[in-house]
Amino acid sequence: MKTIRTAILGTGFMGRVHLEAVQRVESVEAAAIFGRNDDATARLAAAFSVPKASSDYRELFRDPAIDAVDICTPNAQHFSMAKEALQAGKHVLCEKPLTTTVAEAEELVTLAARSKLRNCVCHNLRYYPQVQQMRALREAGELGEILVVQGTYSQDWLLYDTDWNWRVDAKAAGASRAMADIGSHFFDMAEHVTGLRVSSLCADLQTFHKTRKQPKGSVETFANKMMRPEDYVETPVDTEDFGAVVFRMGDRTRGAMTASQVSAVLTSILANCALVAIKATLLYCSTAFSGSPSDSMAIYNLGCKRNPLRNPRRGDAGAFARSNTQAAYYPLKRILSTVAYGK
Ligand SMILES: NC(=O)c1ccc[n+]([C@@H]2O[C@H](COP(=O)([O-])OP(=O)(O)OC[C@H]3O[C@@H](n4cnc5c(N)ncnc54)[C@H](O)[C@@H]3O)[C@@H](O)[C@H]2O)c1
């Protein structure tokens, strides 16, 4: 089996997660790392025994020994990096969101199809075992007709106006924040599980903090931060903290979801506990409540074949899944070994 030599672009939170995941996949080799900072990139490469570190990703695209690139940089860089990589003949695995506009995403899809290269987006939540179980049940016809899809993805890490990250800045992240950052995971799971496509939607987006205190230095995702007034500038924000969406999946199926980056953990836990309690009687798939309480998805259906909790008078039960966003290795490994490189 040919070893796929991949270059990882980005040395932040996801860059490191991908690096570890790649090193757990037998037939993929982390051959190079790209980062903005020479010293930090060299240190990371040394720590993971990666032979090459570079602060010029185009140099890696020109390298004939590199087969694929794995893009883990801020969203607004995805399109140009993916496009240049495809043009250089490299397969692409790109973090979500693939691009910040539909037109850019369509251009990449066309380019990849023309060049017969892989152009994959890392919607890793679909690979959680419970999500796969829901999909398998639906494919086997066990769930009957899906009527309603509901979900929530709540985080609290951008609750205060002192919380800052490149995601807040539309120039680095694109016009959408909560929806593009975490809502995109929900919609990918919803479509993956049901086999349906979102056909139309109506959204209410809210930016609670119209300004935030932007640190003068850079802040990596989930890094601890303690700032003094002289360390930040008051910066206008127009990306959303919260969004509520009602949507249609074809003619009959209906759905609703919320995504939030300002829902405090306690609220989130209580809300999810309440959700779990309410749904307990509707539960079909087994659920594991360890790990992050932050994201969940439920589908409600008609004509479920094997549901032990079936109540014929009230309609059939649904399937429920929750994923732990910290446990990224398993799904990443599945993506890298099954999807990205076409095995
Ligand atoms: N699939 C998932 O579950 C998941 C989870 C988290 C993040 N992501 C995606 O991964 C990508 C990277 O996110 P992250 O959480 O690793 O971010 P991060 O802030 O931890 O790391 C970003 C990296 O890009 C570099 N960088 C280059 N230009 C930058 C700029 N203008 N501003 C800030 N940093 C810049 C930073 O130095 C850093 O190495 C994003 O597209 C994000 O949506 C996906």
The ligand as an ORCA input file, in Angstrom:
! r2SCAN-3c Opt
* xyz 0 1
  N     -13.721     19.785     12.754
  C     -13.694     20.297     13.982
  O     -14.239     19.719     14.916
  C     -12.959     21.592     14.230
  C     -12.692     22.022     15.537
  C     -11.994     23.216     15.704
  C     -11.598     23.957     14.600
  N     -11.888     23.516     13.355
  C     -11.475     24.288     12.163
  O     -10.053     24.252     12.091
  C      -9.552     25.467     11.560
  C      -8.493     26.005     12.516
  O      -9.115     26.263     13.767
  P      -8.297     26.160     15.137
  O      -9.323     25.991     16.203
  O      -7.238     25.119     15.014
  O      -7.654     27.610     15.230
  P      -6.372     28.064     16.071
  O      -6.557     29.496     16.348
  O      -6.127     27.152     17.227
  O      -5.183     27.861     15.038
  C      -5.102     28.607     13.854
  C      -3.753     28.442     13.226
  O      -3.678     29.246     12.040
  C      -2.612     30.198     12.160
  N      -3.059     31.449     11.532
  C      -2.792     31.799     10.276
  N      -3.351     32.977      9.977
  C      -4.012     33.386     11.071
  C      -4.812     34.508     11.371
  N      -5.044     35.470     10.461
  N      -5.365     34.584     12.594
  C      -5.155     33.624     13.500
  N      -4.406     32.527     13.266
  C      -3.840     32.398     12.067
  C      -2.307     30.298     13.644
  O      -0.968     30.655     13.847
  C      -2.588     28.880     14.107
  O      -1.500     28.030     13.846
  C     -10.771     26.373     11.379
  O     -11.160     26.379     10.043
  C     -11.848     25.754     12.227
  O     -13.151     25.963     11.733
  C     -12.557     22.349     13.150
*
